[in-house]
């Protein structure tokens, strides 16, 4: 394995920094917006296009909030969103750093829109820990689409079977294996060395 691709949400990041709860757990208390209303008006309607780069997060959110929560600015909600979805698994980060020090290249492989991808790399400092990021809004496809894995493979320029991958979603693991990556589903309590050992099992 020359390269390890690492998923973000559910693997490297687990919810709110303070307690690990889902990021919108206290959305109504904190910002006066019901999650089910936001889900219906925004995520169910626009998220697929946003996460694949066909629409932009902030302008669309401005439009939606103007209808469902005129008291709330898009920027306030975006800042709240980013800050409350940033609890890093430092044990995994340390294990990844040790593997990287031995010569394995590290990339994030994740379904993200542009603003959060930038936040992950810059604000959370992951650009110092990874060699790059492959994310859905930049590639135009989200996991588990085969095109996501094809484009990421083409960009790193090595054979698919030289790539390892950890992700918490079973469908993404199945798609990666179908494309030729060595993949292991990440579960709570797992250590990196166990996942890597499974690549050759």
N, C-alpha and C positions, 0 to 999 in steps of 0.2 A: 504494500500500500504506500503510494507516494503522496497522496492527498487525502485529507479527511474533511468531508463536508458536514457541517453541524447546523441542525435546525435551531431556531431561536425559542419561540414560545412553547412551553411545555418541556423543554430540554435545558436551555441555557437561562431562560427567564421564567419566573413563576410569580406573576401578579404584583401586588402592592409591596413596596420595599419594607413597610413597617410590619406586615403580618402575613404576606403571601396570599391574601384573599384576592379573588378576581377584581380587576381594576375598577369596574363600575359598581362594586358592592354598595357603596354609599353615595351613588350618583344623585339620587333624589334629595338626600339630606344635605349634601354639600353644594349642589348646583341647582336644585329645584327642578330637575328633569327626570321623568320616569323612564327607566330603562326600556320597558316594553314599547313605549311610544317612540323612543329613539331607534329601537330595533326595526319597528314596522316602517317608519318614515324614511330612515336612512340606510341602515345596513341591508335590509331585505331588498331594497329598491336600487341602491347605487353601489354597494360595496364591491360587487364582482368587477365592475368596470374600473373602479378606483384601484383595486389591488392588482389589476393587470395593466395599469398605466393608460387606460382609455379615457379616464376622467380624473379630475384633480380634487383632492380632498377638501381643501379650505373653501374654494368657491362654492362647491356643492353643499358643504355644511352651512355656509352663510345662508344659502337659499332655504335649506330645510329648517334651520333654527328660526328663521324669520317667521315661519308658520307655526312650529310646535313649541318654541321657547324664545319669544322675542326679547326676553330679559337677558338672554345669555349670548355672549359673543362666541363666534367660532374659535377665535384664538384662545379664549379662556378654556373652552372645552378641549381643544387640542393639547394645550399645556397640561391640563389635568390628566388627560388620557396618557400622554407620554410619561409623565412623572409617576403615575400609579401603575404602570406596567413595565417595571424596570428592576425587579428584584433578581439580581444575578446569583447564580449558583457558583460560589467561589471555589468550592471543592472541585467541581468540574473544570473551572477555568485553570486552576493550578495543575490538574492532570493534563489538560490540553497544552499548557505551556511547557510541561516536561516533555511531552511527545514532540512538540514543535522544536524544542531545543535539540532533539535527536535527529532532526532533518525532515520531518513530515510537514508538508505545507498544510495550512489551515484556512478554510473558507467557510463563511456562513452561507447556508442555502435555505432560503426562507420566503414565505409568502408575506410581503410587506408592500405598503405604498411608499412613495418617495420620502415624505417628511420623516416617518419613523425610521426608515432605513438610514437616513442621515443622522438622526438622533442616536441610534444604536452605535454607529461608528464614531461619531464625534463626541457627543455629550457623555455617553457611557464608556467611551474610551476603547471600544472594541477594535478600532483601526490599529491599535498598538499590539493587539493580541492575535489578529488574524491577517492573512495575506490579501484578503479581499472579501467581497460579499456578492452573492448571486441572489437577486430577489425578483419577485414576480412582476412588479410594476416596471422594472427595467427590462426584463426579458420578454414581457408581453404574454406570459403564460404562468399559471400558478400550479404548484404541486397539487394533485398527482399527474398532471398532463405530461405525456412523454416528451413534449417539446421543451419543457423546463429542464429535464435531465440532459436532453440532447444539446441544448444551447450551452449549458454549464460545462459539459464535457468538451465541446468544441472550443470554448474560451480558455480552458486550462491546457488544452492541446496534448493530452495524454490518453492512453487507452482506458476505456470505461472500467475494466477490471483492475485498474490500479487506484481506483477511487473508493474510499470507505465513506459511510454515511450513517449518521444517527439522527433519528426523528421519532417523535412520540406517536405519530399517526400511522396506523397499520397500512392504510391505502397508499401512503407515500413510500413506505418501505417496499411494498409489493411492486410499485411502479419503478422504483430505483433498481430493484433486482431484475425486473424485466428488461431494463435497459443495460444491465451488466455491471452495475455498481455492487460492491459488497455492502450490505445494509443490515442494520440491527435496530429493532424497535426499542426506543428508550423508555424505561419504566422507573417509577419512583424508587430511590434507593440504589439504583444501579451505579456501578463504577465504570469508568472509561475502559480500564483494562479488561473487564468482563465483556464489554461490547466488542472490543477489538479481537479478543480471543474467539468470539462467535463468528467473525468474518471468515475464519479458516476452518471452522468446525464442519 
